[in-house]
Amino acid sequence: MGVSPSPFDSSPSLPPSPQLPEDFAVVYSQVQGEVVVGGVFLRLFIAQPTWVLRKPKEFLIALLEKLSTMVQSTSPDVSRTHTP
């Protein structure tokens, strides 16, 4: 007598995953133009000084990297450094 295959041995046939173009990005119009560093919206962070960062070390590293990039840029976008 033969051994029947287990229902767990064979994986179900899944449809292929859709492929997105490399330059695909989701644009959120409500936050367009906001400066985000380390996942933190700087405008909101400055407006709420008592707000506690979840990952302060990672935020500081990202902030210093952003500052370094802006300083080294040959033509910095100064409009991104001022709040209205």
PDB file of N, CA, C and O in Angstrom:
ATOM      1  N   MET A   1       0.844  -1.165   0.000  1.00  0.00           N
ATOM      2  CA  MET A   1       0.000   0.000   0.000  1.00  0.00           C
ATOM      3  C   MET A   1       0.896   1.237   0.000  1.00  0.00           C
ATOM      4  O   MET A   1       1.866   1.275   0.757  1.00  0.00           O
ATOM      5  N   GLY A   2       0.609   2.251  -0.820  1.00  0.00           N
ATOM      6  CA  GLY A   2       1.429   3.441  -0.942  1.00  0.00           C
ATOM      7  C   GLY A   2       1.116   4.455   0.159  1.00  0.00           C
ATOM      8  O   GLY A   2       0.035   4.450   0.747  1.00  0.00           O
ATOM      9  N   VAL A   3       2.075   5.306   0.414  1.00  0.00           N
ATOM     10  CA  VAL A   3       1.908   6.354   1.419  1.00  0.00           C
ATOM     11  C   VAL A   3       1.314   7.571   0.725  1.00  0.00           C
ATOM     12  O   VAL A   3       1.830   8.029  -0.295  1.00  0.00           O
ATOM     13  N   SER A   4       0.238   8.085   1.278  1.00  0.00           N
ATOM     14  CA  SER A   4      -0.383   9.264   0.667  1.00  0.00           C
ATOM     15  C   SER A   4       0.400  10.512   1.065  1.00  0.00           C
ATOM     16  O   SER A   4       0.855  10.617   2.204  1.00  0.00           O
ATOM     17  N   PRO A   5       0.562  11.451   0.145  1.00  0.00           N
ATOM     18  CA  PRO A   5       1.319  12.656   0.468  1.00  0.00           C
ATOM     19  C   PRO A   5       0.584  13.518   1.489  1.00  0.00           C
ATOM     20  O   PRO A   5      -0.644  13.598   1.490  1.00  0.00           O
ATOM     21  N   SER A   6       1.335  14.139   2.327  1.00  0.00           N
ATOM     22  CA  SER A   6       0.778  15.014   3.346  1.00  0.00           C
ATOM     23  C   SER A   6       0.281  16.294   2.677  1.00  0.00           C
ATOM     24  O   SER A   6       0.904  16.759   1.723  1.00  0.00           O
ATOM     25  N   PRO A   7      -0.818  16.874   3.149  1.00  0.00           N
ATOM     26  CA  PRO A   7      -1.302  18.131   2.561  1.00  0.00           C
ATOM     27  C   PRO A   7      -0.342  19.291   2.833  1.00  0.00           C
ATOM     28  O   PRO A   7      -0.441  20.341   2.198  1.00  0.00           O
ATOM     29  N   PHE A   8       0.589  19.100   3.780  1.00  0.00           N
ATOM     30  CA  PHE A   8       1.538  20.156   4.117  1.00  0.00           C
ATOM     31  C   PHE A   8       2.806  20.097   3.265  1.00  0.00           C
ATOM     32  O   PHE A   8       3.609  21.030   3.287  1.00  0.00           O
ATOM     33  N   ASP A   9       2.990  19.015   2.520  1.00  0.00           N
ATOM     34  CA  ASP A   9       4.189  18.851   1.708  1.00  0.00           C
ATOM     35  C   ASP A   9       4.180  19.723   0.461  1.00  0.00           C
ATOM     36  O   ASP A   9       5.231  20.190   0.022  1.00  0.00           O
ATOM     37  N   SER A  10       3.038  19.938  -0.094  1.00  0.00           N
ATOM     38  CA  SER A  10       2.996  20.724  -1.326  1.00  0.00           C
ATOM     39  C   SER A  10       2.451  22.116  -1.029  1.00  0.00           C
ATOM     40  O   SER A  10       1.433  22.269  -0.354  1.00  0.00           O
ATOM     41  N   SER A  11       3.138  23.114  -1.537  1.00  0.00           N
ATOM     42  CA  SER A  11       2.680  24.482  -1.309  1.00  0.00           C
ATOM     43  C   SER A  11       1.655  24.835  -2.383  1.00  0.00           C
ATOM     44  O   SER A  11       1.766  24.393  -3.527  1.00  0.00           O
ATOM     45  N   PRO A  12       0.673  25.624  -2.012  1.00  0.00           N
ATOM     46  CA  PRO A  12      -0.334  25.999  -3.005  1.00  0.00           C
ATOM     47  C   PRO A  12       0.286  26.913  -4.060  1.00  0.00           C
ATOM     48  O   PRO A  12       1.248  27.637  -3.802  1.00  0.00           O
ATOM     49  N   SER A  13      -0.280  26.857  -5.213  1.00  0.00           N
ATOM     50  CA  SER A  13       0.217  27.681  -6.307  1.00  0.00           C
ATOM     51  C   SER A  13      -0.286  29.111  -6.114  1.00  0.00           C
ATOM     52  O   SER A  13      -1.491  29.365  -6.130  1.00  0.00           O
ATOM     53  N   LEU A  14       0.658  30.043  -5.930  1.00  0.00           N
ATOM     54  CA  LEU A  14       0.312  31.443  -5.729  1.00  0.00           C
ATOM     55  C   LEU A  14       0.526  32.209  -7.023  1.00  0.00           C
ATOM     56  O   LEU A  14       1.426  31.883  -7.796  1.00  0.00           O
ATOM     57  N   PRO A  15      -0.296  33.226  -7.264  1.00  0.00           N
ATOM     58  CA  PRO A  15      -0.070  34.037  -8.466  1.00  0.00           C
ATOM     59  C   PRO A  15       1.220  34.835  -8.311  1.00  0.00           C
ATOM     60  O   PRO A  15       1.632  35.119  -7.186  1.00  0.00           O
ATOM     61  N   PRO A  16       1.860  35.200  -9.410  1.00  0.00           N
ATOM     62  CA  PRO A  16       3.114  35.956  -9.306  1.00  0.00           C
ATOM     63  C   PRO A  16       2.877  37.328  -8.685  1.00  0.00           C
ATOM     64  O   PRO A  16       1.818  37.930  -8.862  1.00  0.00           O
ATOM     65  N   SER A  17       3.870  37.808  -7.961  1.00  0.00           N
ATOM     66  CA  SER A  17       3.779  39.123  -7.331  1.00  0.00           C
ATOM     67  C   SER A  17       3.912  40.198  -8.398  1.00  0.00           C
ATOM     68  O   SER A  17       4.695  40.048  -9.336  1.00  0.00           O
ATOM     69  N   PRO A  18       3.147  41.289  -8.261  1.00  0.00           N
ATOM     70  CA  PRO A  18       3.295  42.374  -9.238  1.00  0.00           C
ATOM     71  C   PRO A  18       4.653  43.051  -9.061  1.00  0.00           C
ATOM     72  O   PRO A  18       5.133  43.204  -7.938  1.00  0.00           O
ATOM     73  N   GLN A  19       5.249  43.442 -10.139  1.00  0.00           N
ATOM     74  CA  GLN A  19       6.551  44.094 -10.098  1.00  0.00           C
ATOM     75  C   GLN A  19       6.358  45.596 -10.279  1.00  0.00           C
ATOM     76  O   GLN A  19       5.710  46.038 -11.228  1.00  0.00           O
ATOM     77  N   LEU A  20       6.922  46.370  -9.369  1.00  0.00           N
ATOM     78  CA  LEU A  20       6.840  47.820  -9.444  1.00  0.00           C
ATOM     79  C   LEU A  20       8.112  48.365 -10.077  1.00  0.00           C
ATOM     80  O   LEU A  20       9.184  47.784  -9.907  1.00  0.00           O
ATOM     81  N   PRO A  21       8.009  49.475 -10.807  1.00  0.00           N
ATOM     82  CA  PRO A  21       9.219  50.071 -11.364  1.00  0.00           C
ATOM     83  C   PRO A  21      10.154  50.534 -10.253  1.00  0.00           C
ATOM     84  O   PRO A  21       9.706  50.837  -9.147  1.00  0.00           O
ATOM     85  N   GLU A  22      11.457  50.588 -10.544  1.00  0.00           N
ATOM     86  CA  GLU A  22      12.443  50.993  -9.535  1.00  0.00           C
ATOM     87  C   GLU A  22      12.201  52.403  -9.018  1.00  0.00           C
ATOM     88  O   GLU A  22      12.469  52.686  -7.850  1.00  0.00           O
ATOM     89  N   ASP A  23      11.703  53.283  -9.861  1.00  0.00           N
ATOM     90  CA  ASP A  23      11.491  54.670  -9.452  1.00  0.00           C
ATOM     91  C   ASP A  23      10.105  54.901  -8.847  1.00  0.00           C
ATOM     92  O   ASP A  23       9.685  56.046  -8.685  1.00  0.00           O
ATOM     93  N   PHE A  24       9.395  53.826  -8.514  1.00  0.00           N
ATOM     94  CA  PHE A  24       8.063  53.948  -7.933  1.00  0.00           C
ATOM     95  C   PHE A  24       8.143  54.572  -6.541  1.00  0.00           C
ATOM     96  O   PHE A  24       8.983  54.193  -5.725  1.00  0.00           O
ATOM     97  N   ALA A  25       7.274  55.516  -6.289  1.00  0.00           N
ATOM     98  CA  ALA A  25       7.217  56.166  -4.978  1.00  0.00           C
ATOM     99  C   ALA A  25       5.783  56.594  -4.698  1.00  0.00           C
ATOM    100  O   ALA A  25       5.056  57.009  -5.600  1.00  0.00           O
ATOM    101  N   VAL A  26       5.397  56.487  -3.460  1.00  0.00           N
ATOM    102  CA  VAL A  26       4.088  56.959  -3.037  1.00  0.00           C
ATOM    103  C   VAL A  26       4.256  58.406  -2.596  1.00  0.00           C
ATOM    104  O   VAL A  26       5.119  58.706  -1.771  1.00  0.00           O
ATOM    105  N   VAL A  27       3.448  59.296  -3.132  1.00  0.00           N
ATOM    106  CA  VAL A  27       3.541  60.713  -2.798  1.00  0.00           C
ATOM    107  C   VAL A  27       2.363  61.070  -1.897  1.00  0.00           C
ATOM    108  O   VAL A  27       1.203  60.911  -2.275  1.00  0.00           O
ATOM    109  N   TYR A  28       2.680  61.549  -0.714  1.00  0.00           N
ATOM    110  CA  TYR A  28       1.670  61.999   0.221  1.00  0.00           C
ATOM    111  C   TYR A  28       1.617  63.517   0.138  1.00  0.00           C
ATOM    112  O   TYR A  28       2.507  64.200   0.645  1.00  0.00           O
ATOM    113  N   SER A  29       0.583  64.044  -0.494  1.00  0.00           N
ATOM    114  CA  SER A  29       0.522  65.485  -0.735  1.00  0.00           C
ATOM    115  C   SER A  29       0.442  66.289   0.565  1.00  0.00           C
ATOM    116  O   SER A  29       0.880  67.439   0.597  1.00  0.00           O
ATOM    117  N   GLN A  30      -0.097  65.719   1.615  1.00  0.00           N
ATOM    118  CA  GLN A  30      -0.231  66.450   2.877  1.00  0.00           C
ATOM    119  C   GLN A  30       1.109  66.692   3.561  1.00  0.00           C
ATOM    120  O   GLN A  30       1.233  67.638   4.340  1.00  0.00           O
ATOM    121  N   VAL A  31       2.102  65.875   3.295  1.00  0.00           N
ATOM    122  CA  VAL A  31       3.404  66.050   3.935  1.00  0.00           C
ATOM    123  C   VAL A  31       4.488  66.426   2.929  1.00  0.00           C
ATOM    124  O   VAL A  31       5.673  66.451   3.259  1.00  0.00           O
ATOM    125  N   GLN A  32       4.075  66.712   1.718  1.00  0.00           N
ATOM    126  CA  GLN A  32       5.043  67.102   0.691  1.00  0.00           C
ATOM    127  C   GLN A  32       5.709  68.412   1.100  1.00  0.00           C
ATOM    128  O   GLN A  32       5.028  69.370   1.463  1.00  0.00           O
ATOM    129  N   GLY A  33       7.013  68.452   1.043  1.00  0.00           N
ATOM    130  CA  GLY A  33       7.754  69.643   1.420  1.00  0.00           C
ATOM    131  C   GLY A  33       8.200  69.649   2.873  1.00  0.00           C
ATOM    132  O   GLY A  33       8.975  70.518   3.273  1.00  0.00           O
ATOM    133  N   GLU A  34       7.730  68.703   3.667  1.00  0.00           N
ATOM    134  CA  GLU A  34       8.155  68.609   5.069  1.00  0.00           C
ATOM    135  C   GLU A  34       9.580  68.063   5.125  1.00  0.00           C
ATOM    136  O   GLU A  34       9.949  67.193   4.337  1.00  0.00           O
ATOM    137  N   VAL A  35      10.370  68.575   6.054  1.00  0.00           N
ATOM    138  CA  VAL A  35      11.718  68.061   6.253  1.00  0.00           C
ATOM    139  C   VAL A  35      11.624  66.925   7.272  1.00  0.00           C
ATOM    140  O   VAL A  35      11.195  67.118   8.409  1.00  0.00           O
ATOM    141  N   VAL A  36      12.036  65.743   6.833  1.00  0.00           N
ATOM    142  CA  VAL A  36      11.993  64.552   7.691  1.00  0.00           C
ATOM    143  C   VAL A  36      13.417  64.064   7.890  1.00  0.00           C
ATOM    144  O   VAL A  36      14.150  63.847   6.925  1.00  0.00           O
ATOM    145  N   VAL A  37      13.801  63.894   9.137  1.00  0.00           N
ATOM    146  CA  VAL A  37      15.142  63.396   9.472  1.00  0.00           C
ATOM    147  C   VAL A  37      14.967  62.237  10.440  1.00  0.00           C
ATOM    148  O   VAL A  37      14.383  62.391  11.512  1.00  0.00           O
ATOM    149  N   GLY A  38      15.473  61.085  10.053  1.00  0.00           N
ATOM    150  CA  GLY A  38      15.377  59.919  10.925  1.00  0.00           C
ATOM    151  C   GLY A  38      13.939  59.550  11.253  1.00  0.00           C
ATOM    152  O   GLY A  38      13.661  59.050  12.343  1.00  0.00           O
ATOM    153  N   GLY A  39      13.024  59.792  10.324  1.00  0.00           N
ATOM    154  CA  GLY A  39      11.625  59.478  10.537  1.00  0.00           C
ATOM    155  C   GLY A  39      10.879  60.500  11.378  1.00  0.00           C
ATOM    156  O   GLY A  39       9.735  60.265  11.766  1.00  0.00           O
ATOM    157  N   VAL A  40      11.510  61.628  11.663  1.00  0.00           N
ATOM    158  CA  VAL A  40      10.903  62.670  12.499  1.00  0.00           C
ATOM    159  C   VAL A  40      10.653  63.909  11.642  1.00  0.00           C
ATOM    160  O   VAL A  40      11.556  64.398  10.964  1.00  0.00           O
ATOM    161  N   PHE A  41       9.423  64.409  11.681  1.00  0.00           N
ATOM    162  CA  PHE A  41       9.103  65.654  10.996  1.00  0.00           C
ATOM    163  C   PHE A  41       9.655  66.799  11.844  1.00  0.00           C
ATOM    164  O   PHE A  41       9.176  67.046  12.951  1.00  0.00           O
ATOM    165  N   LEU A  42      10.664  67.493  11.321  1.00  0.00           N
ATOM    166  CA  LEU A  42      11.352  68.516  12.118  1.00  0.00           C
ATOM    167  C   LEU A  42      10.431  69.645  12.554  1.00  0.00           C
ATOM    168  O   LEU A  42      10.557  70.139  13.674  1.00  0.00           O
ATOM    169  N   ARG A  43       9.507  70.063  11.694  1.00  0.00           N
ATOM    170  CA  ARG A  43       8.595  71.146  12.056  1.00  0.00           C
ATOM    171  C   ARG A  43       7.778  70.774  13.299  1.00  0.00           C
ATOM    172  O   ARG A  43       7.592  71.596  14.196  1.00  0.00           O
ATOM    173  N   LEU A  44       7.302  69.550  13.340  1.00  0.00           N
ATOM    174  CA  LEU A  44       6.504  69.109  14.489  1.00  0.00           C
ATOM    175  C   LEU A  44       7.372  68.921  15.730  1.00  0.00           C
ATOM    176  O   LEU A  44       6.949  69.222  16.847  1.00  0.00           O
ATOM    177  N   PHE A  45       8.578  68.424  15.523  1.00  0.00           N
ATOM    178  CA  PHE A  45       9.490  68.217  16.648  1.00  0.00           C
ATOM    179  C   PHE A  45       9.846  69.551  17.305  1.00  0.00           C
ATOM    180  O   PHE A  45       9.881  69.652  18.531  1.00  0.00           O
ATOM    181  N   ILE A  46      10.105  70.559  16.499  1.00  0.00           N
ATOM    182  CA  ILE A  46      10.435  71.887  17.030  1.00  0.00           C
ATOM    183  C   ILE A  46       9.222  72.515  17.706  1.00  0.00           C
ATOM    184  O   ILE A  46       9.358  73.204  18.718  1.00  0.00           O
ATOM    185  N   ALA A  47       8.040  72.278  17.149  1.00  0.00           N
ATOM    186  CA  ALA A  47       6.813  72.862  17.703  1.00  0.00           C
ATOM    187  C   ALA A  47       6.416  72.223  19.034  1.00  0.00           C
ATOM    188  O   ALA A  47       5.679  72.827  19.815  1.00  0.00           O
ATOM    189  N   GLN A  48       6.901  71.000  19.297  1.00  0.00           N
ATOM    190  CA  GLN A  48       6.549  70.287  20.524  1.00  0.00           C
ATOM    191  C   GLN A  48       7.825  69.901  21.269  1.00  0.00           C
ATOM    192  O   GLN A  48       8.258  68.751  21.199  1.00  0.00           O
ATOM    193  N   PRO A  49       8.425  70.846  21.975  1.00  0.00           N
ATOM    194  CA  PRO A  49       9.733  70.591  22.611  1.00  0.00           C
ATOM    195  C   PRO A  49       9.711  69.519  23.698  1.00  0.00           C
ATOM    196  O   PRO A  49      10.770  69.001  24.051  1.00  0.00           O
ATOM    197  N   THR A  50       8.561  69.171  24.233  1.00  0.00           N
ATOM    198  CA  THR A  50       8.515  68.136  25.270  1.00  0.00           C
ATOM    199  C   THR A  50       8.340  66.733  24.694  1.00  0.00           C
ATOM    200  O   THR A  50       8.325  65.748  25.431  1.00  0.00           O
ATOM    201  N   TRP A  51       8.211  66.654  23.386  1.00  0.00           N
ATOM    202  CA  TRP A  51       8.026  65.355  22.742  1.00  0.00           C
ATOM    203  C   TRP A  51       9.287  64.525  22.890  1.00  0.00           C
ATOM    204  O   TRP A  51      10.389  65.032  22.682  1.00  0.00           O
ATOM    205  N   VAL A  52       9.141  63.260  23.247  1.00  0.00           N
ATOM    206  CA  VAL A  52      10.281  62.374  23.483  1.00  0.00           C
ATOM    207  C   VAL A  52      10.534  61.528  22.233  1.00  0.00           C
ATOM    208  O   VAL A  52       9.626  60.884  21.705  1.00  0.00           O
ATOM    209  N   LEU A  53      11.779  61.544  21.778  1.00  0.00           N
ATOM    210  CA  LEU A  53      12.158  60.739  20.621  1.00  0.00           C
ATOM    211  C   LEU A  53      12.203  59.268  20.995  1.00  0.00           C
ATOM    212  O   LEU A  53      12.649  58.916  22.087  1.00  0.00           O
ATOM    213  N   ARG A  54      11.742  58.402  20.091  1.00  0.00           N
ATOM    214  CA  ARG A  54      11.810  56.960  20.346  1.00  0.00           C
ATOM    215  C   ARG A  54      13.243  56.459  20.285  1.00  0.00           C
ATOM    216  O   ARG A  54      13.676  55.655  21.111  1.00  0.00           O
ATOM    217  N   LYS A  55      13.971  56.952  19.284  1.00  0.00           N
ATOM    218  CA  LYS A  55      15.357  56.516  19.093  1.00  0.00           C
ATOM    219  C   LYS A  55      16.237  57.753  19.000  1.00  0.00           C
ATOM    220  O   LYS A  55      16.609  58.153  17.897  1.00  0.00           O
ATOM    221  N   PRO A  56      16.581  58.371  20.126  1.00  0.00           N
ATOM    222  CA  PRO A  56      17.332  59.624  20.087  1.00  0.00           C
ATOM    223  C   PRO A  56      18.715  59.501  19.439  1.00  0.00           C
ATOM    224  O   PRO A  56      19.149  60.416  18.738  1.00  0.00           O
ATOM    225  N   LYS A  57      19.401  58.396  19.663  1.00  0.00           N
ATOM    226  CA  LYS A  57      20.736  58.221  19.087  1.00  0.00           C
ATOM    227  C   LYS A  57      20.655  58.159  17.562  1.00  0.00           C
ATOM    228  O   LYS A  57      21.441  58.807  16.872  1.00  0.00           O
ATOM    229  N   GLU A  58      19.705  57.379  17.036  1.00  0.00           N
ATOM    230  CA  GLU A  58      19.538  57.257  15.596  1.00  0.00           C
ATOM    231  C   GLU A  58      19.114  58.582  14.986  1.00  0.00           C
ATOM    232  O   GLU A  58      19.542  58.930  13.885  1.00  0.00           O
ATOM    233  N   PHE A  59      18.258  59.333  15.711  1.00  0.00           N
ATOM    234  CA  PHE A  59      17.822  60.638  15.225  1.00  0.00           C
ATOM    235  C   PHE A  59      19.009  61.592  15.139  1.00  0.00           C
ATOM    236  O   PHE A  59      19.163  62.293  14.138  1.00  0.00           O
ATOM    237  N   LEU A  60      19.843  61.630  16.161  1.00  0.00           N
ATOM    238  CA  LEU A  60      20.993  62.525  16.159  1.00  0.00           C
ATOM    239  C   LEU A  60      21.959  62.174  15.027  1.00  0.00           C
ATOM    240  O   LEU A  60      22.488  63.068  14.367  1.00  0.00           O
ATOM    241  N   ILE A  61      22.188  60.902  14.803  1.00  0.00           N
ATOM    242  CA  ILE A  61      23.064  60.478  13.707  1.00  0.00           C
ATOM    243  C   ILE A  61      22.489  60.929  12.366  1.00  0.00           C
ATOM    244  O   ILE A  61      23.213  61.469  11.529  1.00  0.00           O
ATOM    245  N   ALA A  62      21.187  60.710  12.160  1.00  0.00           N
ATOM    246  CA  ALA A  62      20.544  61.126  10.907  1.00  0.00           C
ATOM    247  C   ALA A  62      20.580  62.642  10.747  1.00  0.00           C
ATOM    248  O   ALA A  62      20.769  63.146   9.641  1.00  0.00           O
ATOM    249  N   LEU A  63      20.397  63.373  11.854  1.00  0.00           N
ATOM    250  CA  LEU A  63      20.426  64.831  11.812  1.00  0.00           C
ATOM    251  C   LEU A  63      21.815  65.331  11.424  1.00  0.00           C
ATOM    252  O   LEU A  63      21.940  66.235  10.598  1.00  0.00           O
ATOM    253  N   LEU A  64      22.853  64.752  12.013  1.00  0.00           N
ATOM    254  CA  LEU A  64      24.218  65.151  11.677  1.00  0.00           C
ATOM    255  C   LEU A  64      24.570  64.801  10.233  1.00  0.00           C
ATOM    256  O   LEU A  64      25.274  65.556   9.562  1.00  0.00           O
ATOM    257  N   GLU A  65      24.083  63.657   9.756  1.00  0.00           N
ATOM    258  CA  GLU A  65      24.318  63.284   8.362  1.00  0.00           C
ATOM    259  C   GLU A  65      23.625  64.259   7.421  1.00  0.00           C
ATOM    260  O   GLU A  65      24.194  64.647   6.400  1.00  0.00           O
ATOM    261  N   LYS A  66      22.398  64.659   7.758  1.00  0.00           N
ATOM    262  CA  LYS A  66      21.656  65.632   6.946  1.00  0.00           C
ATOM    263  C   LYS A  66      22.390  66.970   6.933  1.00  0.00           C
ATOM    264  O   LYS A  66      22.538  67.586   5.878  1.00  0.00           O
ATOM    265  N   LEU A  67      22.844  67.419   8.091  1.00  0.00           N
ATOM    266  CA  LEU A  67      23.577  68.671   8.190  1.00  0.00           C
ATOM    267  C   LEU A  67      24.865  68.602   7.372  1.00  0.00           C
ATOM    268  O   LEU A  67      25.196  69.539   6.645  1.00  0.00           O
ATOM    269  N   SER A  68      25.580  67.502   7.492  1.00  0.00           N
ATOM    270  CA  SER A  68      26.824  67.324   6.748  1.00  0.00           C
ATOM    271  C   SER A  68      26.562  67.369   5.244  1.00  0.00           C
ATOM    272  O   SER A  68      27.319  67.995   4.503  1.00  0.00           O
ATOM    273  N   THR A  69      25.511  66.719   4.797  1.00  0.00           N
ATOM    274  CA  THR A  69      25.152  66.729   3.379  1.00  0.00           C
ATOM    275  C   THR A  69      24.822  68.137   2.911  1.00  0.00           C
ATOM    276  O   THR A  69      25.225  68.543   1.821  1.00  0.00           O
ATOM    277  N   MET A  70      24.088  68.886   3.734  1.00  0.00           N
ATOM    278  CA  MET A  70      23.718  70.249   3.361  1.00  0.00           C
ATOM    279  C   MET A  70      24.945  71.158   3.312  1.00  0.00           C
ATOM    280  O   MET A  70      25.045  72.004   2.424  1.00  0.00           O
ATOM    281  N   VAL A  71      25.867  70.999   4.241  1.00  0.00           N
ATOM    282  CA  VAL A  71      27.068  71.832   4.291  1.00  0.00           C
ATOM    283  C   VAL A  71      27.972  71.536   3.098  1.00  0.00           C
ATOM    284  O   VAL A  71      28.568  72.450   2.530  1.00  0.00           O
ATOM    285  N   GLN A  72      28.075  70.268   2.717  1.00  0.00           N
ATOM    286  CA  GLN A  72      28.949  69.868   1.623  1.00  0.00           C
ATOM    287  C   GLN A  72      28.354  70.154   0.251  1.00  0.00           C
ATOM    288  O   GLN A  72      29.074  70.136  -0.748  1.00  0.00           O
ATOM    289  N   SER A  73      27.068  70.413   0.188  1.00  0.00           N
ATOM    290  CA  SER A  73      26.411  70.657  -1.088  1.00  0.00           C
ATOM    291  C   SER A  73      26.927  71.938  -1.727  1.00  0.00           C
ATOM    292  O   SER A  73      27.117  72.949  -1.052  1.00  0.00           O
ATOM    293  N   THR A  74      27.149  71.884  -3.029  1.00  0.00           N
ATOM    294  CA  THR A  74      27.648  73.077  -3.728  1.00  0.00           C
ATOM    295  C   THR A  74      26.548  74.118  -3.895  1.00  0.00           C
ATOM    296  O   THR A  74      26.832  75.314  -3.974  1.00  0.00           O
ATOM    297  N   SER A  75      25.308  73.676  -3.948  1.00  0.00           N
ATOM    298  CA  SER A  75      24.199  74.627  -4.055  1.00  0.00           C
ATOM    299  C   SER A  75      23.066  74.168  -3.141  1.00  0.00           C
ATOM    300  O   SER A  75      22.087  73.584  -3.606  1.00  0.00           O
ATOM    301  N   PRO A  76      23.198  74.432  -1.848  1.00  0.00           N
ATOM    302  CA  PRO A  76      22.180  73.969  -0.899  1.00  0.00           C
ATOM    303  C   PRO A  76      20.842  74.630  -1.149  1.00  0.00           C
ATOM    304  O   PRO A  76      20.778  75.778  -1.588  1.00  0.00           O
ATOM    305  N   ASP A  77      19.774  73.901  -0.869  1.00  0.00           N
ATOM    306  CA  ASP A  77      18.417  74.413  -1.000  1.00  0.00           C
ATOM    307  C   ASP A  77      18.075  75.124   0.312  1.00  0.00           C
ATOM    308  O   ASP A  77      17.532  74.509   1.230  1.00  0.00           O
ATOM    309  N   VAL A  78      18.392  76.413   0.400  1.00  0.00           N
ATOM    310  CA  VAL A  78      18.193  77.144   1.646  1.00  0.00           C
ATOM    311  C   VAL A  78      16.723  77.297   1.990  1.00  0.00           C
ATOM    312  O   VAL A  78      16.389  77.565   3.144  1.00  0.00           O
ATOM    313  N   SER A  79      15.840  77.134   1.018  1.00  0.00           N
ATOM    314  CA  SER A  79      14.407  77.232   1.326  1.00  0.00           C
ATOM    315  C   SER A  79      13.967  76.115   2.251  1.00  0.00           C
ATOM    316  O   SER A  79      12.955  76.250   2.939  1.00  0.00           O
ATOM    317  N   ARG A  80      14.709  75.005   2.284  1.00  0.00           N
ATOM    318  CA  ARG A  80      14.368  73.869   3.150  1.00  0.00           C
ATOM    319  C   ARG A  80      14.853  74.079   4.575  1.00  0.00           C
ATOM    320  O   ARG A  80      14.512  73.294   5.460  1.00  0.00           O
ATOM    321  N   THR A  81      15.645  75.124   4.817  1.00  0.00           N
ATOM    322  CA  THR A  81      16.173  75.356   6.162  1.00  0.00           C
ATOM    323  C   THR A  81      15.355  76.362   6.944  1.00  0.00           C
ATOM    324  O   THR A  81      15.556  76.509   8.149  1.00  0.00           O
ATOM    325  N   HIS A  82      14.446  77.051   6.297  1.00  0.00           N
ATOM    326  CA  HIS A  82      13.618  78.062   6.948  1.00  0.00           C
ATOM    327  C   HIS A  82      12.186  77.591   7.045  1.00  0.00           C
ATOM    328  O   HIS A  82      11.666  76.987   6.106  1.00  0.00           O
ATOM    329  N   THR A  83      11.543  77.857   8.162  1.00  0.00           N
ATOM    330  CA  THR A  83      10.130  77.538   8.301  1.00  0.00           C
ATOM    331  C   THR A  83       9.319  78.810   8.095  1.00  0.00           C
ATOM    332  O   THR A  83       9.750  79.902   8.467  1.00  0.00           O
ATOM    333  N   PRO A  84       8.147  78.656   7.502  1.00  0.00           N
ATOM    334  CA  PRO A  84       7.325  79.854   7.240  1.00  0.00           C
ATOM    335  C   PRO A  84       6.819  80.504   8.502  1.00  0.00           C
ATOM    336  O   PRO A  84       6.119  81.514   8.438  1.00  0.00           O
TER     337      PRO A  84
END
